[in-house]
């Protein structure tokens, strides 16, 4: 590896939206394993330095 290599962080990624889908089997006897959907977004270091706030959405759905 090159010791002179400098890594610079320009962006940070965060979970913008987290959705959990729960499904019951026929007859509502069992719950299927949940499906988790994560949508990511990013902020630049300039945005972070300005104190930018982000909103993280959480959603839960139940099906049967």
Secondary structure, 3 states (H helix, E strand, C coil): CCCCCCCCCCEEEEEEEEEEEEEECHHHCCECCCEEEEEEEEEEHHHHHCCCCCCCEEEEEEEC
